[in-house]
Amino acid sequence: MRYWWKLLAGFVFLTALSIAGYSRIGANGAQETQYQAVSSRDGFDGVIRQNVGQMITEGKQTFRFDTFGDEAFWGDTLHLHQAIEGATFGGVGQGVDPSTALAVGLKVDVDALPENLVQALREGTVNLHDPATTLALLKLNSVVGVTGSFNSNGSLRSMGIQCAFCHSTVDDSFAPGIGRRLDGWANRDLNVGAIVSLAPNLQPVVDLLNSTGGHLTVNDLKSVLATWGPGKFDAEVFLDGKALRPDGKSAATLIPPAFGLVGVNLHTWTGWGSVTHWNAFVANLEMHGKGTFFDPRLNDPMRFPIAATNGFGNVRNDPDLITSKLGPLQFYQLGIPAPKPRKGSFDEEAAERGKALFNGTARCATCHVPPLFTEPGWNMHTPSEIGVDDFQANRAPDKRYRTSPLKGLWTHQTGGFYHDGRFATLSDVVEHYNSFFVLGLGQQEKTALVEYLKSL
């Protein structure tokens, strides 16, 4: 009889917990709320809704503003902040004024600016050729993807970058390069190579690239960075050291969009992994934040000599400033929808004809399966299957290219298409497949397909 009373008491206790919510002590000793009390009417659905809101809020904050501690690299090691502020304010060189910053693709969030500054910009009374104005914008946390840390005298102490540095832009609603944030949009104006080249101390990067016995100089590195151009970045060069393609062209790839990824399996040009894998990869190995990253595929000294030599397949930092943020960051990114094209930006009648071709004789939907516009499942293909060379594919573990989702394609036409921008226009892409698969499409059909692609 006592046994049944114990069971009943346990049941009552658990029921009380489920209704009132409960707390636990986290690993850091702080009390963490497992979930807040919800009414009996909401039940666990209320907990889910609450969690959704919290994850979106935390993920957006991380995406827009978290440096993961990478100031230790960009500021403390490379001293990039000194080049930004210039000698007048305790740095080096002429400094970076707003006109120069905008010219290399940096963006300004107009919503972060006080009204008096907005008005002054409208009246043309703000000096956009003075590095002091850049420092003022950094103090307002208005430069998208860049955070400055300041000394008490107003000089820059250090600086770091965020996810938004490459994967956000603005709508130019105020002026070119100044407007409201567009998270997830690829910043195809951003000249990462030119920005990195400004750093006064590039020797640590040279040492990394030479860690397998190379003889690269700082000037050599600057020459490589100059080949990237706007909207491109070479993440793999710090793994395999291959700065140039066999044909002598840059090995850098286009910055991809970070929207419209929900339901999509792999999230890079060559399918390295999921959203959260690539976030961890970039935060640790490319942004040089302080966290944990594990990918034993990088231990292969033949394919990834620099990564293997430097232990990039198993990175550990204490404290870990990245791992706890990967969940909310992924959640926020998956919540960013692909933007719809503007009214009048494509021929609607032609797009309808193109849709029929896309799903029919042009065979596009075989791989770009609607509504994901990539394959549900393992969305990867060998280079020979799509009629392109294997250079970039061979720099990735599976030696394949991902079927890129097509929604929002209209937003990233600058810089070309495919992983490296080899096709300047959508017409070039259609012509490639028409020829490679011997589709026999006429000019009007190819034009209709392009209009449909612009409509997605």
C-alpha positions as CSV (number, residue, x, y, z in Angstrom):
1,M,0.0,0.0,0.0
2,R,2.9,2.4,0.8
3,Y,4.3,1.7,-2.6
4,W,1.1,3.0,-4.3
5,W,1.1,6.0,-2.1
6,K,4.7,6.8,-3.1
7,L,3.8,6.5,-6.8
8,L,0.8,8.8,-6.3
9,A,2.9,11.4,-4.4
10,G,5.5,11.2,-7.2
11,F,2.8,11.7,-9.8
12,V,1.4,14.8,-8.0
13,F,4.9,16.2,-7.6
14,L,5.8,15.8,-11.3
15,T,2.4,17.3,-12.3
16,A,3.1,20.3,-10.1
17,L,6.4,20.8,-11.7
18,S,4.9,20.7,-15.2
19,I,2.3,23.3,-14.4
20,A,4.5,25.7,-12.4
21,G,7.8,25.4,-14.3
22,Y,11.1,24.6,-12.6
23,S,14.7,25.8,-12.4
24,R,18.0,24.1,-12.4
25,I,21.6,25.1,-11.6
26,G,23.6,25.5,-14.7
27,A,27.2,24.5,-15.3
28,N,28.4,28.0,-14.5
29,G,26.7,27.9,-11.1
30,A,24.0,30.4,-12.1
31,Q,20.3,29.6,-11.8
32,E,18.9,28.9,-15.2
33,T,15.2,28.9,-15.8
34,Q,14.2,25.7,-17.6
35,Y,10.9,27.2,-18.6
36,Q,8.7,29.8,-17.0
37,A,5.4,29.1,-15.5
38,V,2.6,28.8,-18.1
39,S,-1.1,28.7,-17.6
40,S,-2.9,25.4,-17.8
41,R,-4.6,26.7,-21.0
42,D,-1.3,27.3,-22.8
43,G,0.4,24.1,-21.6
44,F,3.6,23.1,-23.3
45,D,2.6,25.0,-26.5
46,G,3.1,28.2,-24.4
47,V,6.6,27.0,-23.5
48,I,7.4,26.4,-27.2
49,R,6.1,29.9,-28.2
50,Q,8.2,31.5,-25.5
51,N,11.2,29.5,-26.6
52,V,10.8,30.6,-30.2
53,G,10.7,34.3,-29.2
54,Q,13.8,33.9,-27.0
55,M,15.7,32.0,-29.6
56,I,15.0,34.6,-32.3
57,T,16.0,37.5,-30.1
58,E,19.2,35.8,-29.0
59,G,20.1,34.7,-32.5
60,K,19.5,38.1,-34.0
61,Q,21.7,39.7,-31.3
62,T,24.5,37.1,-32.1
63,F,24.2,37.5,-35.8
64,R,24.4,41.3,-35.7
65,F,26.6,42.1,-32.8
66,D,28.6,39.1,-31.4
67,T,32.3,39.0,-32.2
68,F,32.9,35.7,-30.3
69,G,36.0,37.4,-28.9
70,D,37.7,37.8,-32.3
71,E,39.0,41.2,-31.3
72,A,42.0,39.3,-30.0
73,F,42.8,38.5,-33.7
74,W,41.6,41.5,-35.8
75,G,42.6,44.2,-33.2
76,D,45.1,42.8,-30.8
77,T,47.1,40.7,-33.3
78,L,46.6,42.3,-36.8
79,H,46.1,45.8,-35.4
80,L,43.4,46.6,-38.0
81,H,41.9,49.1,-35.7
82,Q,45.0,51.2,-35.9
83,A,44.7,51.5,-39.7
84,I,41.0,52.5,-39.3
85,E,41.6,55.3,-36.8
86,G,44.8,56.6,-38.4
87,A,47.9,58.4,-36.9
88,T,45.9,61.5,-35.9
89,F,44.0,59.4,-33.3
90,G,46.9,57.2,-32.2
91,G,46.9,54.6,-35.0
92,V,48.8,54.4,-38.2
93,G,48.5,55.9,-41.7
94,Q,45.8,58.2,-42.9
95,G,42.9,56.3,-41.4
96,V,39.7,55.1,-43.0
97,D,37.1,57.8,-43.6
98,P,33.4,57.0,-44.3
99,S,33.7,57.5,-48.1
100,T,36.5,54.9,-48.2
101,A,34.6,52.5,-45.9
102,L,31.6,52.7,-48.2
103,A,33.8,52.3,-51.3
104,V,35.0,48.9,-50.0
105,G,31.5,47.8,-49.2
106,L,31.0,48.5,-45.6
107,K,27.4,49.5,-44.7
108,V,25.8,51.9,-42.2
109,D,22.6,51.0,-40.3
110,V,20.6,54.2,-40.4
111,D,18.3,53.1,-37.6
112,A,21.3,53.2,-35.2
113,L,22.0,56.9,-36.0
114,P,20.5,59.7,-33.8
115,E,18.1,62.0,-35.5
116,N,20.4,65.0,-35.4
117,L,23.1,63.0,-37.2
118,V,20.6,61.8,-39.8
119,Q,19.5,65.4,-40.4
120,A,23.2,66.6,-40.7
121,L,23.8,63.8,-43.3
122,R,20.7,65.0,-45.2
123,E,22.1,68.6,-45.2
124,G,25.5,67.5,-46.2
125,T,27.2,69.0,-43.2
126,V,28.9,65.7,-42.1
127,N,32.5,65.4,-43.3
128,L,32.6,61.9,-44.9
129,H,36.3,62.4,-45.7
130,D,37.4,62.4,-42.0
131,P,38.4,59.3,-40.1
132,A,36.9,61.0,-37.0
133,T,33.5,60.5,-38.6
134,T,34.2,56.7,-39.0
135,L,35.1,56.5,-35.3
136,A,31.9,58.3,-34.4
137,L,29.9,55.8,-36.5
138,L,31.6,52.9,-34.7
139,K,30.8,54.4,-31.3
140,L,27.2,54.3,-32.3
141,N,27.5,50.7,-33.3
142,S,26.1,51.6,-36.7
143,V,28.7,50.0,-39.0
144,V,27.1,46.7,-40.1
145,G,29.2,43.7,-38.9
146,V,32.0,45.7,-37.2
147,T,32.4,46.6,-33.5
148,G,34.9,49.0,-32.1
149,S,36.2,48.9,-28.5
150,F,37.3,52.4,-27.3
151,N,39.7,53.8,-24.7
152,S,38.6,56.4,-22.3
153,N,40.2,59.1,-24.5
154,G,38.1,58.2,-27.4
155,S,40.8,56.3,-29.4
156,L,40.2,52.7,-30.7
157,R,41.5,50.0,-28.3
158,S,40.5,47.1,-30.6
159,M,37.9,45.9,-33.1
160,G,36.0,42.8,-34.1
161,I,33.6,41.5,-36.7
162,Q,30.3,39.7,-36.7
163,C,28.4,37.3,-39.0
164,A,26.6,40.4,-40.4
165,F,30.0,41.6,-41.8
166,C,29.5,39.4,-44.9
167,H,25.9,38.2,-44.7
168,S,24.0,41.5,-44.3
169,T,23.7,44.6,-46.3
170,V,21.3,47.6,-46.2
171,D,18.4,48.8,-48.4
172,D,20.1,52.1,-49.4
173,S,17.0,53.8,-48.3
174,F,19.0,56.9,-47.1
175,A,21.9,56.8,-49.5
176,P,24.1,54.2,-51.2
177,G,25.5,52.1,-48.5
178,I,23.3,53.7,-45.8
179,G,19.9,52.3,-44.9
180,R,18.0,49.7,-43.0
181,R,19.6,46.3,-42.4
182,L,18.9,43.4,-44.6
183,D,20.0,40.4,-42.6
184,G,20.9,37.3,-44.6
185,W,21.6,39.1,-47.9
186,A,25.0,38.5,-49.3
187,N,27.1,41.7,-49.3
188,R,28.4,41.5,-52.8
189,D,30.0,45.0,-52.4
190,L,32.2,44.0,-49.6
191,N,35.9,43.9,-50.5
192,V,37.2,41.6,-47.8
193,G,40.7,41.4,-49.3
194,A,41.1,45.1,-49.5
195,I,40.0,45.6,-45.9
196,V,42.3,42.8,-44.5
197,S,45.2,44.3,-46.5
198,L,44.9,47.5,-44.4
199,A,46.1,45.6,-41.3
200,P,49.5,46.9,-40.1
201,N,50.6,43.4,-39.0
202,L,49.8,40.7,-41.5
203,Q,52.8,38.6,-40.5
204,P,50.7,36.2,-38.4
205,V,48.6,35.4,-41.5
206,V,51.8,34.9,-43.5
207,D,53.2,32.6,-40.8
208,L,50.0,30.5,-40.9
209,L,50.2,30.1,-44.7
210,N,53.9,29.3,-44.4
211,S,53.4,26.7,-41.6
212,T,53.8,23.8,-44.0
213,G,57.1,25.1,-45.4
214,G,56.1,27.9,-47.7
215,H,58.0,31.2,-48.4
216,L,55.2,33.7,-48.8
217,T,55.9,37.3,-47.9
218,V,53.5,40.0,-46.7
219,N,53.6,41.6,-50.2
220,D,52.7,38.2,-51.7
221,L,49.8,38.0,-49.3
222,K,48.6,41.4,-50.3
223,S,48.8,40.4,-53.9
224,V,46.6,37.4,-53.3
225,L,44.1,39.5,-51.3
226,A,43.9,41.9,-54.1
227,T,42.7,39.2,-56.5
228,W,39.6,38.5,-54.4
229,G,37.7,41.6,-55.4
230,P,34.2,42.7,-54.1
231,G,31.9,40.0,-52.8
232,K,34.4,37.3,-52.6
233,F,36.3,35.4,-49.9
234,D,38.5,32.3,-49.9
235,A,37.8,30.3,-46.7
236,E,39.7,27.3,-47.8
237,V,43.0,29.0,-48.5
238,F,43.7,28.8,-44.7
239,L,43.2,25.1,-44.9
240,D,45.0,24.1,-48.1
241,G,47.1,27.1,-49.1
242,K,45.7,27.1,-52.7
243,A,45.4,30.8,-53.4
244,L,45.0,30.4,-57.2
245,R,43.2,28.1,-59.5
246,P,45.2,26.1,-62.1
247,D,44.3,28.7,-64.7
248,G,45.8,31.5,-62.6
249,K,42.6,33.0,-61.5
250,S,41.7,33.7,-57.9
251,A,40.5,30.7,-55.8
252,A,38.1,32.9,-53.9
253,T,34.3,32.2,-54.0
254,L,31.3,34.5,-53.9
255,I,29.8,35.4,-50.5
256,P,26.5,33.4,-50.4
257,P,23.2,34.6,-49.0
258,A,22.2,33.3,-45.6
259,F,18.4,33.5,-46.1
260,G,15.9,30.9,-47.4
261,L,17.8,28.0,-45.8
262,V,15.0,26.4,-43.9
263,G,14.5,22.8,-45.1
264,V,17.8,22.9,-47.1
265,N,20.3,20.2,-46.2
266,L,23.7,21.6,-46.9
267,H,24.6,25.2,-46.8
268,T,27.9,26.0,-48.6
269,W,28.9,25.9,-52.2
270,T,30.7,22.6,-51.8
271,G,28.6,21.1,-49.0
272,W,30.9,21.2,-46.0
273,G,28.0,20.9,-43.6
274,S,24.8,22.3,-42.1
275,V,24.2,25.9,-41.0
276,T,25.4,25.2,-37.5
277,H,28.6,23.4,-38.8
278,W,29.5,26.3,-41.0
279,N,28.7,28.8,-38.3
280,A,31.1,27.0,-35.9
281,F,33.7,26.7,-38.7
282,V,33.6,30.3,-39.6
283,A,33.4,31.7,-36.0
284,N,36.4,29.6,-34.9
285,L,38.6,29.4,-38.0
286,E,37.8,32.4,-40.2
287,M,36.6,35.1,-37.8
288,H,39.1,33.7,-35.2
289,G,36.7,33.8,-32.3
290,K,37.2,31.8,-29.1
291,G,35.3,28.6,-29.1
292,T,35.2,24.9,-29.8
293,F,35.3,23.3,-33.2
294,F,35.6,19.6,-34.2
295,D,35.9,18.3,-37.7
296,P,38.4,15.4,-38.1
297,R,38.2,15.7,-41.9
298,L,40.6,18.6,-41.5
299,N,43.3,16.3,-40.1
300,D,44.1,15.0,-43.6
301,P,47.7,16.4,-44.3
302,M,47.4,15.7,-48.0
303,R,44.2,17.6,-48.7
304,F,44.3,20.2,-45.9
305,P,48.0,20.6,-45.0
306,I,47.7,23.9,-43.2
307,A,44.6,22.8,-41.2
308,A,46.3,19.6,-40.2
309,T,49.5,21.2,-39.2
310,N,47.7,23.8,-37.0
311,G,45.2,21.5,-35.4
312,F,42.1,23.1,-37.0
313,G,40.3,19.8,-36.8
314,N,40.0,20.0,-33.0
315,V,39.9,23.6,-31.6
316,R,39.4,24.2,-27.9
317,N,39.2,27.5,-26.0
318,D,38.4,28.2,-22.4
319,P,36.2,30.1,-22.0
320,D,34.2,29.0,-25.0
321,L,32.5,32.1,-26.4
322,I,30.8,30.4,-29.4
323,T,29.2,27.0,-28.8
324,S,26.4,28.2,-26.5
325,K,25.3,30.7,-29.2
326,L,25.2,28.3,-32.2
327,G,21.6,27.1,-31.4
328,P,19.9,30.5,-31.4
329,L,22.1,31.7,-34.2
330,Q,21.0,28.8,-36.4
331,F,17.4,29.4,-35.4
332,Y,17.5,33.0,-36.4
333,Q,19.1,32.3,-39.7
334,L,16.6,29.6,-40.5
335,G,13.9,32.2,-39.7
336,I,15.2,34.6,-42.4
337,P,13.0,34.1,-45.5
338,A,14.2,34.6,-49.0
339,P,13.0,38.1,-50.1
340,K,10.4,38.4,-52.8
341,P,11.3,40.3,-56.0
342,R,10.0,43.8,-56.5
343,K,7.0,44.4,-58.6
344,G,7.9,45.1,-62.1
345,S,11.4,43.6,-61.8
346,F,10.5,40.8,-64.1
347,D,8.1,40.0,-67.0
348,E,5.3,38.1,-65.3
349,E,3.9,36.7,-68.5
350,A,7.2,35.3,-69.6
351,A,7.9,34.0,-66.1
352,E,4.8,31.9,-66.3
353,R,6.0,30.3,-69.5
354,G,9.4,29.9,-67.9
355,K,7.9,28.1,-64.9
356,A,6.4,25.5,-67.2
357,L,9.8,25.0,-68.9
358,F,11.5,24.9,-65.5
359,N,9.3,22.0,-64.3
360,G,9.1,20.4,-67.8
361,T,11.4,20.2,-70.8
362,A,14.2,22.3,-69.3
363,R,14.5,19.7,-66.5
364,C,15.6,22.3,-63.9
365,A,13.2,20.9,-61.3
366,T,14.9,17.6,-61.4
367,C,17.5,19.0,-59.0
368,H,16.0,22.4,-58.0
369,V,12.9,20.7,-56.6
370,P,10.1,23.3,-55.7
371,P,9.5,24.8,-53.2
372,L,13.0,24.2,-51.7
373,F,14.6,24.6,-55.2
374,T,17.3,22.2,-54.2
375,E,17.0,18.4,-53.5
376,P,15.3,17.2,-50.4
377,G,18.1,15.1,-48.9
378,W,21.7,15.0,-50.0
379,N,21.8,17.8,-52.4
380,M,25.3,17.2,-53.9
381,H,26.6,16.5,-57.4
382,T,30.0,15.6,-58.9
383,P,31.5,18.3,-61.2
384,S,31.0,16.0,-64.2
385,E,27.3,15.9,-63.5
386,I,26.9,19.6,-63.9
387,G,29.6,20.3,-66.5
388,V,32.1,22.3,-64.6
389,D,35.7,21.8,-63.4
390,D,36.5,20.1,-60.1
391,F,38.9,22.6,-58.5
392,Q,36.7,24.0,-55.8
393,A,34.9,20.7,-55.3
394,N,38.2,19.0,-54.6
395,R,38.9,21.5,-51.8
396,A,35.9,20.1,-49.8
397,P,35.5,16.7,-48.1
398,D,33.0,15.2,-50.5
399,K,34.5,16.6,-53.7
400,R,31.1,17.7,-54.9
401,Y,29.0,20.9,-55.5
402,R,25.8,21.6,-53.8
403,T,22.6,22.3,-55.6
404,S,22.0,25.9,-54.6
405,P,18.5,26.9,-53.6
406,L,17.2,29.5,-56.0
407,K,14.7,31.6,-53.9
408,G,15.8,35.3,-53.7
409,L,18.2,34.8,-56.6
410,W,17.4,38.3,-57.8
411,T,19.2,39.8,-54.7
412,H,22.6,38.5,-55.6
413,Q,23.1,39.0,-59.3
414,T,26.1,41.3,-58.7
415,G,29.3,39.3,-59.1
416,G,27.9,36.5,-61.3
417,F,26.7,33.0,-60.6
418,Y,27.9,29.7,-59.4
419,H,30.4,29.5,-56.6
420,D,33.0,31.7,-58.3
421,G,30.9,34.0,-60.4
422,R,32.0,32.3,-63.6
423,F,28.7,33.0,-65.3
424,A,28.1,36.8,-65.4
425,T,24.4,36.6,-66.0
426,L,21.4,34.3,-65.6
427,S,21.3,34.0,-69.3
428,D,24.8,32.6,-69.2
429,V,23.7,30.0,-66.7
430,V,20.7,28.9,-68.8
431,E,22.9,28.7,-71.9
432,H,25.4,26.5,-70.0
433,Y,22.7,24.0,-69.1
434,N,21.1,24.2,-72.5
435,S,24.4,23.3,-74.1
436,F,25.6,20.8,-71.5
437,F,22.3,18.8,-71.4
438,V,21.5,19.3,-75.1
439,L,18.1,20.7,-74.2
440,G,17.5,22.4,-77.5
441,L,15.9,25.5,-76.0
442,G,15.1,28.4,-78.4
443,Q,15.9,32.0,-77.5
444,Q,12.4,32.8,-76.4
445,E,12.4,29.8,-74.1
446,K,15.7,30.7,-72.6
447,T,14.5,34.2,-72.0
448,A,11.3,32.9,-70.3
449,L,13.4,30.7,-68.0
450,V,15.5,33.7,-67.0
451,E,12.4,35.7,-66.2
452,Y,11.1,32.8,-64.0
453,L,14.4,32.7,-62.1
454,K,14.2,36.4,-61.5
455,S,10.6,35.8,-60.1
456,L,11.6,33.3,-57.4
